[in-house]
């Protein structure tokens, strides 16, 4: 395998057999969550009714999850992963030529699995833990979703494990992205516009603001209330949990092996951040190099209208609107923050996962913000040059790579830029049309 080839594949036999548990090797702590009301740390029994127990153990860094850097991937999960993993690493030669840059640009394709995004990597595992839990009465998983990528991934994962699936989809996306809603329905999920009238949280919000466009924090509160009503339901989270980050390390582990095959070391790694799971899993296996003094850079890209890492506060806050979750130490815009109705629905979250927040706080990860119009222009350029339509969320990473490549052109540096293409945008065409004015007769 050489760098002259466009696509770098791994054979199925090289599928990683372990996830990388980054917190076990960080030189600083990622503090354990606090009780939502009391002045103490959260214990397993506080939330054993809400999450699958194995997810809860990961989140609270219990036992091996605090000490062991490598966590074995269950054989059932590995078998399903092999349907679409290892995923290719692709050199963006056409984009490089268009930009006239000395930089090499690579993108890791996480858009080729059944749900079209990185989300299936953890949705499958969460459903597996819920279905296989000893003495479990679990019959369904409940969640919130923004653009619908996570909801679609969980719906398909639940179908694989024989579980039901209930999804609270933020109202703006529910109305503007019906095809993701249809996809969830085809996979067997029940999808509700959030805020809804199914929960106390939703009814109270709609009473005060009937036109509320929704938020991931509101959707999460509704999902938690729904779990409380039935002992057979469990909560699944796609981005704000450390367990999701752990499962997404499969992305970074494959990327590392692929770069080694072509004798390349990344200068800069880029990803979009909503809660932060795709980006943090993508960079996780490279973090020890950075901490050890390597010049590698990590850049988290977020919308300028939701600048959580760039301008949020680093403090304890709730992950949901109604203060039902543990309080976690993170960068946050406040759990009552209702974001503007941008088309990148998966990035409309008030906080960032604690491990990513800790990496930013300790100067391991840098940040950048971009506006919606320039992001969608970058998505259009990527389609024209590479023939791939990135999701609006992923187009933030595309623009981050373009921006870095232009910097390399100005300085003459031959950088190796690698970004995570976290999902496709073929069900987001209405959003592209709205922003890029594709219906214009001019």
N, C-alpha and C positions, 0 to 999 in steps of 0.2 A: 504494500500500500504506500503511495507517495502523495505528496501535497499537490501534484499536478492533476489528480483525480478530483472530480466535483463532489462526489458522494463518498463518505467514509462510513462503511458498514462494520458492524461487529457480527461474527457468527453467533447463532443462537446459543452455542456452547459457552460463550463468554458473557452471557447474561449474569450480572452480579448476583451472588447468592446471599448477600447481606446488605442491609441498609447501613449507612454511616451515621452514627449517633454523635453528632458534633459536640454537644454539651459536655460529654465525658472528657473531652480534651481541651476545652477552652481554658485560657489562663485567668478567666474571670467568671464569676457566678452569673447564672440566669436565675434570679430569685423565684422561689416557689410562690404560686398564687396565694392571695389572702382571702379569708372568708368574706362574703359580700357585705356582712354587717358587723360581725365581731372582730375584735383586734387580735387575730390569730391566723396561723397558716391553715389552709384548706387541708382536710384529711379525706381519705378515700370514702368513708361512710357519709360525708356531707353530700356527695354527688353520685353515689353508686346507683341511684334511681334514674340518673339523667344520661350518662355516657356508658358505652360498653366498658367493662372493667379494665380491659387491657389498654384501651385508649386513655383511661383515667390514670393508670399506672405510669404510662409514658409522660402524660402531661405533668404529673407531680414528681417526676424523676425518681420513682420508687425502685429500689433494688438495682438490678442490672442496668436500668435506664439512666442511672446516675454514674455508673462506674465503667460500663463496657462500651467501647467505641464501635463495636460491630454487633448488629442484631440480625440473627438469621431470618431470612424470608421464608415463611411457611411454604411447603411444596405446592399446596393448592394455589396460592397466590402466584408462585413462579410459573405454574402451568398456564394460568390465564394471562399473565404478563407476556408469555411467549407468543400469544396471538398477534401482538403488535410491537413487542420489544425484542431485541434492542432497536431503538429508532435511529435513523440516519443523522449524521452530522454533515451539513452541506456547505460547500464553499460558494459564496455569493459572487461569482466571477462577473456576471453581467452587471450587478450593482457596482462592483469595484471599477469596471471599465467606464460606466456612466459617470461615476464621481471622479475618475482620473486620480485615484488615490494610490499611494504606495503601500497602504495598509492591506493586509489580508483580512477578509470578513468571513466568518463562519456562523451558521445558525443551526441550533439543535432543534429538530422537528418533533414537537409534542402534539401536533395536530392530526396525526394519522391513526389514532386509536378510535374505538367505536363511538366515543362521545365527542371527539374532535378537539380535545384539550388535555393538558396535563392532569386535570382533576381526577380522571379515572384511576390514576396511580394510587391515590389514597382512598377514594370512595370504595373501591373493591375491598381494601383491607378493613375499613371500618365496618362494612356490611359483614365481612367474614367473622370479625371478632364478635359482633352482635349475634350472628346466627349460631356460632359454635360455642358460645359461653356456657359453662357448666350450669345446669339447673335454670337456664334462662327461659323466660316466658316471651321473649321478644318475637313479635310478629311483623313489626314495621319500623322503618327509620324515618325520622322527621328532620327537616332542615330548612334553611333560608337560602335564597339564591338571588344574585343580582342580574347579570345578563342572561343567566340560564345555563351557562356551561357546567357549573357545579351541580345544578339540579338534574341536568341530563345525565351527567356522570353517575350520580347517586342512583337515579332511576334504573340505569342499566346494571349497576352493581347489585342493587337489590333484586332485580330480575334474575341475575346469575345465581344468587344465594337463596332464592325462593322467599324473599321478604316483600312486604308492602312498602310503599314510599309516599310520603306526604311532603309537599314542597310549598313554602311561602315565598312567592316571587314578588320582588318589589314592583309596585304598581306601574311605574313608568315602563319597565321592561316587559311586564305582563301585557301591557297594551301595545307597545311598539315592536316587540319581538315575538310575535305569535308562533313563529315556526319552531323556536326552541320549546315553547310550551307544548306544541303539537308533538315534538320529539319525545318529551317527557311522558306525555299521555300514551304514545305508542309503546313506550317501554313499561307501561303499567302504573305510572305515578298519578296521584291526584294533586293538582296544582291550584293554589289559591292566590288571588291578588292581595298583596300586603301593602298597607294595613287592611285587614279583613274584619268581618263581623263575627268570625268564629271564636275570637278571643277577647278577653277584657281589655288587653292592651290596644288591640285594633279598634274596638268600639269606642274607647275613650278618645283616641286620636282622631277618628273620623267625626266624632261629635264636635270637637273643637275646630277641626280643619277637614271638611269633607273632601277637599281636593288634594290632600296630602299625597305627594308622589312616592312616598315610601323611602326606606333606607334599610341597609343590611342589619343595623342595630335593632330596628323595629321588627324586621322579619325574624331575627334570632329570638327576640322576646316572645313573639307569637309561637315559634316552634317549641320553645321551652314550656310555655303554658300547655301546648297540645300534648307534650310528653307527660306532663303532670297528671293529665286526665286519664291515662291508661298505662298500667304497669307493663304492658307489652310493647310500648314504644321506647325508642332510644334516639338521642340526638346525634346527628352527624355534622361535623364542621369542616369546611373545605379549605379555610385559609388561616384562621386566627390561632389554631392549635399547634403545639410543638409536634404532636403525633403526625399531623399532615406534613410538616417540614421533614420529619424523619423519613416518611415514606417517599417524599419527593427527592430524597438524596439519590434515588436510582437514576435521575436525570444527570446529575453531576458525575456520578461514578462511571456511567457510560461515556460521557463527554471526555473525561480524563483518559480513559483507555483509547478512545478514538484519536485524541490529540497526540498521545504517545505513539500511536501507529504511524503517524506522518511526521514525527519528530518536531512537534510544535509545542511551545509553551505560551499560554495566553498572556498578553499584556494587559488586556481589559476584558472583563466579563460583565454583561449587561442584562437586565431583565426588568419587566414591568412589575409593580407592586400594588396589590390591593390590600390583602392581609399580609402577603409576603411569602407564601409557601413555595411557589414555583421558583422564584429568584433565590430564596435561601437554600432550597434543596439543590439548585443548579450550582451554586458556589460552594456548598458545604465541604466537599472533598478537597477543595483548593484552599480553604481557610487556614489550615495549619501552615501552609507555605507562607501566606501573608503574615501570620502572627510570628513566624520564624524569621522574618526579614526580607522575604521576596518582594520585588517591586510590582508584582501583580496588583491591579486595581479592580475594585468591584463598584459598580454604579447602579443604584436602584432608581428607576424612573417612575415618577408619579404625575398625575394631572396637576397643573398649576392651580386649578380650582379646588383641589383637595390635597393640600401640601402637608400631609401628616408628618412625614419624616423631616421635611425641610423647615416647617414653621410650627409644628405642634409642640406640646409640652411633654417632657419625659417624667411620668408620674404614674401612680396607681390609678386605674380607672376600670369601670365595668366594660365588658365586651358587648353588652346588649343595652337597649334603650331603657328597659324597666328595672335594671339593677338586680337581675336574677342570677347572673353568672358570678364566679369569683372575680375579685379585683386583681388585675395583672399590671405589672410594671412595664410600661410601653410608651412609645410616642403616641399621643392622642390629640384629637381636636375636640374631645369631649363626647361622652356617650349619647348626649341629646342632640348632637350635631346632625342636621338633615342636609345632605349634600345637594348641590345644584343638580338638576336633571340632565347630566351629560350622557352621551351615548355609550361611553365605556362603563357599562353598568357594573362590571366586576371590580372596578377600582373605587367604587363609591362607599368606602368604609372609613370610619372615624379613627381607627387605631391600626397598629401594626403588631404582628406577632412578637412576643417578648424576646425571642432569640435574635431576630433581625434588629429590633430596637436596641438590644445590648451591643450588637455588632456596630451599629451606627454610633451609639454613645461612646464606644471605645475606639472610634476612628478606624475601624476595619473596613467599613463600607461607606462610600460616598453617595450623594443623592443629586438628582437633577429633576426639574419640573418642565413640562412642555404644555402648550395650549392645544385645545382640541383641533382647531383648523390645521395647524402644522402637522399634527399627528396623523390626521386623515390624509393629508397630502403625501406623507411618507408611506402610508399604506398603499396609496395609488401607485407611487413610484416603485414600490417593491413588487406589486403585481405586474407592472409593465416590464420590469427588468428580470425578475426571477420567476414570474409566472405563478406566484403564490399569493393568495389573499389572506393577509393576517387579520386576526380579530382586532377590533378597535383597541382592546387592552394591549395586545401584543404589538400593535403598531407603535406604541410608546417605546418599546425596545428597539424596533426597527429605526425609529428616529434617533434614538440614543446612539445606535451604531453609525448611522449616517453622520451625525454630529461629530462623533469621534474620528471618523474617517476623514472628514473635512479638516479637522485639527491636524491630523497626520499629514495631509497635503500641504498645509501651511508651514509645518515644521520640518517636513521631509523625513519624518520618522517612519520606519517600516514596522508598524505595530501589527499584532495579531489580536483582532477584535472578535470576540465570541459572544453571541447573544442567544437567549432562549426564546424560540418562537412557540409561545405557550398555547396557542390555539388558532384555529382558522376562523375566517370572517364570512363564510358563505351564507350564514343565517343572520348576518348583520348588514345586509345590503341596503335596507331602508335607512339605516343610520348613515351609511356612506353617502347615499343619495341626498339625505337632508343636509349634511354638512358640505358636501362638494357640489351641491346644486345640480345633480345629474339629470333632473327633469326639466332643466331650463331649455327653452326653445331657441335660445341665442346660439 
